[in-house]
Amino acid sequence: MQSSFTPRVGVAALSSPMEVGAGRAPQVFVDLSRLLTQSGCDVIELGSIVTADAALAAGRKLAEAHVDAVVLAPASWFEDYLVLDVIEECNRPVLFWPQPGMETGALCGTQQATCYLKQLNQPALAVFGPLEAGRNLDRGMAFLRAAALFRRLRRMRLGLTGQRVRGMSEVAVNEFALKKTVGPRVVPVDMVGLIASARAAGQAEKAENMEPGQVIGRDCPGSR
């Protein structure tokens, strides 16, 4: 069974047909997909993206799959609009893993694309080297797990009941800042309903919730 925090990622190779190294794109895609799957990712396979039409189709497939991030392995130099067309259809963080090679231009294409994405404030990370375990994979997986966590936080809701201590404005909840920076939405919890629910709960359930290491609370009354 997949963990609820398993990164779901779209994986593709990038290339431009007339560039040195383009012929290795299919194998680069296979190797990258295998490596990320072995590392615990839920991989949505996109194959090799070469044209704008392929990029659009890939982006739409990723949107339907509700991925957390996109992982792209440039095998040669590539046009930056291939990346832009993908994220236009599915706006997710992008991890680039350009492949080394003489005169391929894979790293150059990545630098061009990341420069563009930086201007758009689009989350992106680039690592450079062979597709294998090591520092690059560790950095990439940290980026992908953060993207997965961020998407899940945006669906969370925090129940708010009672009131803060008077005279301590600095601890007041800034709902807009919380939603913008982290993701969870604050919802009011009816105190009357909360007390009634606590009284109605059986002793066994109360004891279970109060055990060390247990998460207290499930569906709070008034949180829907």
Secondary structure as the mmCIF struct_conf table of DSSP 4:
data_model
#
loop_
_struct_conf.conf_type_id
_struct_conf.id
_struct_conf.beg_label_comp_id
_struct_conf.beg_label_asym_id
_struct_conf.beg_label_seq_id
_struct_conf.end_label_comp_id
_struct_conf.end_label_asym_id
_struct_conf.end_label_seq_id
TURN_TY1_P TURN_TY1_P1 SER A 4 PHE A 5
HELX_LH_PP_P HELX_LH_PP_P1 THR A 6 PRO A 7
STRN STRN1 ARG A 8 LEU A 14
TURN_TY1_P TURN_TY1_P2 PRO A 17 MET A 18
BEND BEND1 GLU A 19 GLU A 19
TURN_TY1_P TURN_TY1_P3 VAL A 20 GLY A 21
HELX_RH_3T_P HELX_RH_3T_P1 ALA A 22 ARG A 24
HELX_RH_AL_P HELX_RH_AL_P1 ALA A 25 GLN A 38
TURN_TY1_P TURN_TY1_P4 SER A 39 GLY A 40
STRN STRN2 ASP A 42 ILE A 49
BEND BEND2 THR A 51 THR A 51
HELX_RH_AL_P HELX_RH_AL_P2 ALA A 52 ALA A 65
TURN_TY1_P TURN_TY1_P5 HIS A 66 HIS A 66
BEND BEND3 ASP A 68 ASP A 68
STRN STRN3 ALA A 69 PRO A 74
BEND BEND4 ALA A 75 SER A 76
TURN_TY1_P TURN_TY1_P6 ASP A 80 ASP A 80
HELX_RH_AL_P HELX_RH_AL_P3 TYR A 81 GLU A 89
BEND BEND5 CYS A 90 CYS A 90
STRN STRN4 VAL A 94 PHE A 96
HELX_LH_PP_P HELX_LH_PP_P2 PRO A 98 PRO A 100
TURN_TY1_P TURN_TY1_P7 MET A 102 GLU A 103
HELX_RH_AL_P HELX_RH_AL_P4 ALA A 106 GLN A 119
TURN_TY1_P TURN_TY1_P8 LEU A 120 ASN A 121
STRN STRN5 ALA A 124 ALA A 126
BEND BEND6 GLY A 129 GLY A 129
BEND BEND7 LEU A 131 GLY A 134
HELX_RH_AL_P HELX_RH_AL_P5 ARG A 135 LEU A 153
TURN_TY1_P TURN_TY1_P9 ARG A 154 ARG A 155
STRN STRN6 ARG A 157 LEU A 160
BEND BEND8 GLY A 162 GLY A 162
HELX_LH_PP_P HELX_LH_PP_P3 ARG A 164 VAL A 165
TURN_TY1_P TURN_TY1_P10 ARG A 166 GLY A 167
HELX_RH_3T_P HELX_RH_3T_P2 SER A 169 VAL A 171
BEND BEND9 ALA A 172 ALA A 172
HELX_RH_AL_P HELX_RH_AL_P6 GLU A 175 THR A 181
TURN_TY1_P TURN_TY1_P11 VAL A 182 VAL A 182
HELX_LH_PP_P HELX_LH_PP_P4 PRO A 184 PRO A 184
STRN STRN7 ARG A 185 PRO A 188
HELX_RH_AL_P HELX_RH_AL_P7 MET A 191 ALA A 200
BEND BEND10 ALA A 201 ALA A 201
HELX_RH_AL_P HELX_RH_AL_P8 GLN A 203 MET A 210
BEND BEND11 GLU A 211 GLU A 211
TURN_TY1_P TURN_TY1_P12 PRO A 212 GLY A 213
HELX_LH_PP_P HELX_LH_PP_P5 GLN A 214 ILE A 216
BEND BEND12 ARG A 218 ASP A 219
TURN_TY1_P TURN_TY1_P13 PRO A 221 GLY A 222
#
